[in-house]
Amino acid sequence: MPDRIKFARRIDHIEMSGIRRIFELVQGMQDAVDFSLGQPHFETPAELKAAAIQAIQSGFNRYTVTQGIPALRERLATELARRFGWRDGSVMVTSGVAGGLFLSMAALVDEGDEVVIPDPYFVLYSQLVRFFQGVPVLMDTYPDFRVRPDMLEKLITPKTKLLLFNNPVNPTGIAYTGPEVAAIAAVARRHGVFVLSDEIYEMFSYDFPHEGMLRHHPGALLVGGFGKSYAVPGWRLGYAAGPPEVIEKMIMLQQFSFVCAPSPAQAAGIAALDLDMTPQVQEYRRKRDFVYEGLKDRYEVVKPQGAFYIFPRCLGDDDQIFLRRALEQKVLVVPGGACSRRRTHFRLSFAASDRDLERGVDILNRLARG
C-alpha cells in the first residue's frame, strides 16, 4: 500500500455539495422541519408504480441499449415536437438530469473553455465546469434573478463555449416568458455560443406556460427528466435532446460510464407521459403562494414563478449565521453560498407538507423578529 494516495488533479477542482451536506445533517435530527432537499413531497402516482412493478415482474431487468429503449425515445421526441415544434435532432435517455449534465459537459467543455452560468445557480453547474477544467463565468442576476440579453452580451468572449441556462430556476424559482427566452437565444446564436438548457422543473410553471429553449433555438441541447414531475427522483430517469452529433458523443460516453438508465424506470417512463399531473402542480402553486405571502413582510424576497424553491435574503446578509440560527430551531434551509458567489440569501424548498410549511414559516418569522 502506498503511504499517500495520489489523487487525480481534477478532483481538487470540486468540493462536496452544500445541499447534500444539509440533507445528511437532517437524517439524525428528530422532528426537524426540512426545507433543504429539492424533491417532491407527494406520493409517486399509482399508475407509475404499477408500470415499474410490471416491468420488473415481466423480467425487464437487464441492460437496455445505451441510448434508451426506442419506445420511450419516440414518445419523448413526439412530445417535444408537439410542445415546441422541435423535430430536427436526436433524443437519448440518461441516468437522471445530473447524468445528462455530466455527459454533455464531458462532450463539450475543454480546458480553458468559458461557460456562462447565471448566478444564483444549481450547485452542480460550476462544479462540473471546473471538473472538466473549464472556466465558470458567473453572471450576477441579483436582485431580481433574471438573465437579460445585455448582461449576456457583456460576458461573451472569444473563449465562451457554452451558456448554461436553467428554466425554471433552482434555487430562485424564476421562470422565463417566451419573449425572454427568444431574446436570450438570439444573443447566443449571434455569437455562436452553444446553449445547454436544463428544464427539469418545466412542469412546475405557475403563472404562465413553460417556454422551452428548443422553440426558439432548435440547435440547443435540452436536458430534462422525470424525477421532479412524477416524484421519482431516486429512479434516475432523464433525457437529452439536441443536435445528433452532440447526442452521438454523449451516447458514446454513456457506454463507458452509466451504461444505460435503469431499465424498469425506462419502461415506467412511457406510462408517466400519459399522466395528468395538474392537481399536483396546482397544489404546489398554492404552497408557493402560502410561503411567499408568509415571508414577504419580514424578508426581502422575489416571488417564485416556477420550480418549488424560494430564495429570501437573510437578515444580516450572512447565510452561515442565519443557517446556525435556523438549525437551533430545527429548521433546515440551504445557505445561499452553496449556489451563489454571494452569501446573503438562503434557499427554501416548499416541497413539504402544509404542517411543516406552517411551522417553518412561523419559526423563520420569529427569527426575523429577533
C-alpha positions in Angstrom: 0.0 0.0 0.0 1.3 3.5 -0.9 2.0 5.8 2.1 -0.1 8.5 0.4 -2.7 8.1 -2.3 -2.1 10.4 -5.2 -5.4 11.6 -6.5 -6.1 13.0 -9.9 -5.7 16.7 -10.0 -9.1 17.2 -11.4 -10.7 16.2 -8.1 -9.2 19.3 -6.5 -11.4 21.4 -8.7 -14.6 20.3 -6.9 -16.0 20.2 -3.4 -18.8 18.5 -1.5 -22.3 19.8 -2.2 -23.6 22.2 0.4 -27.1 20.9 -0.4 -26.3 17.3 0.2 -24.4 18.2 3.4 -27.6 19.7 4.9 -29.6 16.7 3.7 -27.3 14.4 5.5 -27.5 16.5 8.6 -31.3 16.1 8.9 -31.0 12.3 8.9 -30.1 12.4 12.6 -32.5 15.2 13.7 -35.8 14.5 15.4 -38.9 16.5 14.4 -36.9 18.8 12.1 -38.6 21.0 9.5 -36.6 20.0 6.4 -36.7 22.6 3.6 -33.3 21.6 2.3 -33.5 19.0 -0.4 -35.5 19.6 -3.6 -37.6 16.5 -4.1 -41.4 16.3 -4.4 -43.3 15.5 -1.2 -46.3 14.0 -2.9 -46.6 10.2 -3.4 -45.4 8.6 -6.7 -48.6 8.1 -8.9 -50.1 4.6 -8.5 -50.0 4.1 -12.3 -46.3 4.7 -12.4 -45.6 2.3 -9.6 -47.7 -0.3 -11.3 -45.8 0.1 -14.6 -42.5 -0.3 -12.8 -43.6 -3.3 -10.9 -45.0 -4.9 -14.1 -41.7 -4.3 -15.9 -39.7 -5.9 -13.0 -42.1 -8.9 -12.7 -42.1 -9.5 -16.5 -38.3 -9.7 -16.5 -37.4 -6.3 -17.8 -34.3 -6.0 -15.6 -31.4 -6.4 -18.0 -29.4 -3.8 -19.8 -31.1 -1.7 -22.4 -29.4 -0.1 -25.4 -27.2 2.7 -24.2 -29.4 5.5 -25.7 -32.6 4.1 -24.1 -35.4 2.0 -25.2 -36.9 3.1 -28.6 -40.5 3.3 -27.3 -39.5 5.9 -24.7 -37.3 7.9 -27.0 -40.0 8.0 -29.6 -42.6 9.3 -27.1 -40.2 12.0 -25.9 -39.5 13.1 -29.5 -43.2 13.2 -30.2 -43.8 15.3 -27.0 -41.0 17.8 -27.9 -42.4 18.1 -31.4 -45.9 18.7 -30.1 -44.9 21.2 -27.5 -42.1 23.1 -29.1 -42.2 22.2 -32.8 -38.8 20.6 -32.5 -38.1 17.8 -35.0 -34.5 18.1 -36.3 -32.5 16.3 -33.6 -31.9 13.2 -31.6 -33.1 12.0 -28.2 -31.4 9.8 -25.6 -32.3 8.6 -22.2 -29.9 9.5 -19.4 -29.4 8.4 -15.7 -31.2 11.5 -14.4 -30.6 15.0 -15.4 -27.4 15.0 -13.4 -26.2 12.2 -15.7 -27.2 14.2 -18.8 -25.4 17.3 -17.5 -22.2 15.2 -16.8 -22.3 13.7 -20.3 -22.9 17.0 -22.0 -20.1 18.7 -20.2 -17.7 15.9 -20.8 -18.6 16.1 -24.5 -18.4 19.9 -24.9 -16.1 21.5 -22.3 -12.4 21.6 -22.9 -9.6 23.1 -20.7 -9.9 26.8 -20.7 -13.4 27.0 -22.2 -15.6 29.6 -20.7 -19.1 28.6 -19.6 -21.5 31.4 -18.7 -23.7 30.5 -15.7 -26.4 32.8 -14.3 -25.8 33.3 -10.6 -27.6 32.0 -8.4 -27.3 28.6 -10.0 -27.8 24.9 -9.2 -24.7 23.8 -7.3 -23.7 21.1 -9.9 -23.1 23.6 -12.7 -20.0 25.3 -11.6 -18.6 22.1 -10.1 -18.9 20.2 -13.4 -17.4 23.0 -15.4 -14.3 23.0 -13.1 -14.1 19.2 -13.1 -13.7 19.3 -16.9 -11.2 22.2 -16.5 -13.4 24.8 -17.9 -13.9 28.3 -16.5 -17.2 29.2 -14.9 -18.2 32.8 -15.8 -20.8 33.8 -13.3 -23.5 36.3 -14.4 -24.7 38.3 -11.4 -28.5 38.4 -11.7 -29.3 40.0 -8.3 -31.6 41.4 -7.2 -34.4 40.1 -9.4 -32.5 36.9 -10.6 -33.4 37.4 -14.3 -31.0 37.0 -17.2 -31.1 39.8 -19.7 -29.6 40.0 -23.2 -27.3 42.9 -22.4 -25.9 41.1 -19.4 -25.1 38.1 -21.6 -23.6 40.2 -24.3 -21.1 41.7 -21.9 -19.8 38.3 -20.7 -19.2 36.7 -24.1 -15.6 36.5 -25.2 -13.8 34.5 -27.9 -13.3 31.8 -25.3 -17.0 31.4 -24.5 -18.1 27.9 -25.4 -21.4 27.5 -23.6 -24.3 29.2 -21.9 -25.8 27.0 -19.2 -29.4 28.1 -19.0 -32.0 26.9 -16.4 -35.7 27.4 -16.7 -37.5 27.4 -14.2 -34.5 28.1 -12.0 -33.1 26.3 -9.0 -32.7 28.0 -6.5 -34.7 31.1 -7.1 -37.9 29.8 -8.7 -37.6 32.3 -11.6 -39.3 31.3 -14.8 -38.9 32.9 -18.2 -41.5 34.1 -20.7 -41.4 33.4 -24.4 -40.0 36.8 -25.3 -37.3 36.5 -22.7 -36.2 33.0 -23.9 -36.3 34.2 -27.5 -34.1 37.2 -26.7 -31.5 35.1 -24.8 -31.5 32.5 -27.7 -30.9 35.3 -30.2 -27.8 36.5 -28.4 -26.4 33.0 -28.2 -27.0 32.4 -31.9 -25.5 35.7 -32.9 -22.2 34.9 -31.1 -22.1 31.2 -31.9 -22.4 30.2 -28.3 -23.9 26.8 -27.7 -26.8 26.6 -25.3 -27.4 23.9 -22.7 -30.9 24.3 -21.3 -31.8 22.5 -18.0 -35.6 22.3 -17.9 -36.1 19.6 -15.2 -38.7 21.8 -13.5 -40.7 22.6 -16.7 -43.9 21.1 -15.3 -43.9 23.5 -12.4 -44.6 26.8 -14.1 -47.3 28.6 -12.1 -48.0 32.0 -13.7 -47.7 31.2 -17.4 -46.9 28.1 -19.6 -43.4 26.8 -19.6 -41.4 28.2 -22.5 -38.8 25.7 -23.8 -35.5 26.8 -25.3 -35.9 24.4 -28.2 -38.8 26.5 -29.5 -36.5 29.5 -30.1 -33.2 27.7 -30.6 -33.6 24.3 -32.3 -29.8 23.8 -32.2 -29.7 23.9 -28.4 -29.3 20.9 -26.1 -32.1 20.3 -23.7 -31.8 18.1 -20.6 -35.0 17.1 -18.8 -36.3 14.3 -16.6 -39.0 12.6 -14.7 -37.8 12.8 -11.0 -39.3 16.1 -10.1 -42.5 15.9 -12.1 -43.6 12.4 -11.1 -42.0 12.1 -7.6 -39.4 9.5 -8.6 -36.0 11.3 -8.1 -34.5 8.0 -6.9 -35.3 6.3 -10.2 -32.6 8.4 -12.0 -34.5 8.8 -15.3 -33.7 11.8 -17.5 -33.3 12.6 -21.2 -31.3 14.8 -23.5 -32.5 16.2 -26.8 -30.3 18.1 -29.3 -28.1 18.1 -32.3 -27.5 14.5 -33.5 -23.7 14.9 -33.4 -23.8 16.0 -29.8 -26.2 13.2 -28.7 -23.9 10.7 -30.5 -20.9 11.8 -28.4 -23.0 11.6 -25.2 -24.2 8.1 -26.1 -20.6 7.0 -26.6 -19.6 8.5 -23.2 -22.6 6.8 -21.5 -21.4 3.4 -22.8 -18.3 3.8 -20.7 -19.9 5.4 -17.6 -23.6 5.0 -16.7 -24.1 2.3 -19.4 -27.9 2.9 -19.5 -30.6 4.3 -17.4 -32.4 1.8 -15.1 -34.5 -0.5 -17.3 -37.7 -0.7 -15.2 -37.7 3.1 -14.8 -37.5 3.5 -18.6 -40.5 1.2 -19.1 -42.4 3.2 -16.5 -41.4 6.5 -18.1 -43.7 5.7 -21.1 -46.6 5.4 -18.7 -45.6 8.7 -17.0 -46.1 10.6 -20.2 -49.8 9.7 -20.2 -50.4 11.1 -16.7 -52.1 14.3 -15.9 -50.1 16.0 -13.1 -52.3 19.2 -13.0 -53.5 18.5 -9.4 -50.0 18.3 -8.1 -48.9 21.4 -9.9 -51.9 23.3 -8.5 -51.1 22.2 -5.0 -47.5 23.5 -5.4 -48.8 26.8 -6.7 -50.9 27.0 -3.5 -47.8 26.2 -1.4 -45.8 28.8 -3.3 -48.4 31.4 -2.5 -48.5 30.4 1.2 -44.8 30.6 1.7 -44.3 33.9 -0.3 -47.2 35.6 1.5 -45.9 34.3 4.8 -42.4 35.6 4.4 -42.7 38.8 2.2 -43.4 41.2 5.1 -40.2 40.2 7.0 -37.8 39.2 4.3 -36.7 40.7 1.0 -37.9 38.1 -1.4 -38.8 37.7 -5.1 -42.0 35.7 -5.8 -41.1 32.4 -7.5 -42.9 31.7 -10.8 -41.8 28.1 -11.1 -39.9 25.1 -9.6 -40.5 24.6 -5.8 -38.0 27.0 -4.3 -37.9 30.5 -2.8 -34.7 32.4 -2.3 -35.1 35.1 0.5 -32.4 37.4 1.7 -31.0 36.7 5.1 -31.5 39.4 7.7 -27.9 40.4 8.4 -26.7 39.2 5.0 -24.7 36.3 6.4 -26.0 32.9 5.4 -23.8 31.0 7.8 -25.0 32.9 10.9 -28.6 32.5 9.6 -28.2 28.8 9.0 -26.9 28.3 12.5 -29.9 30.2 14.0 -32.3 28.2 11.9 -30.7 24.9 12.9 -31.0 25.8 16.5 -34.8 25.9 15.9 -34.6 22.7 13.9 -35.4 24.3 10.5 -33.1 23.2 7.7 -32.5 25.5 4.7 -29.7 25.7 2.2 -27.2 28.6 2.6 -27.2 30.8 -0.5 -23.4 30.5 -0.7 -23.9 26.8 -1.8 -25.3 28.0 -5.1 -24.0 31.6 -5.5 -20.9 33.8 -5.3 -22.9 35.8 -2.7 -23.6 34.6 0.8 -26.6 36.8 1.5 -29.6 34.6 0.9 -31.0 31.1 1.7 -32.9 28.6 -0.4 -36.1 27.1 0.9 -37.8 24.2 -0.8 -41.6 24.4 -0.3 -42.0 20.8 -1.5 -43.1 19.9 2.0 -46.3 19.1 3.9 -48.6 22.0 4.9 -47.9 21.3 8.5 -44.1 21.7 8.0 -44.7 24.8 5.9 -46.8 26.4 8.6 -44.3 25.5 11.4 -41.3 26.6 9.3 -42.7 30.0 8.2 -43.7 30.7 11.8 -40.2 29.9 13.0 -38.5 31.9 10.2 -40.6 34.9 11.0 -39.7 34.6 14.7 -36.0 34.6 13.7 -36.6 37.7 11.7 -38.2 39.5 14.7 -35.0 38.6 16.6 
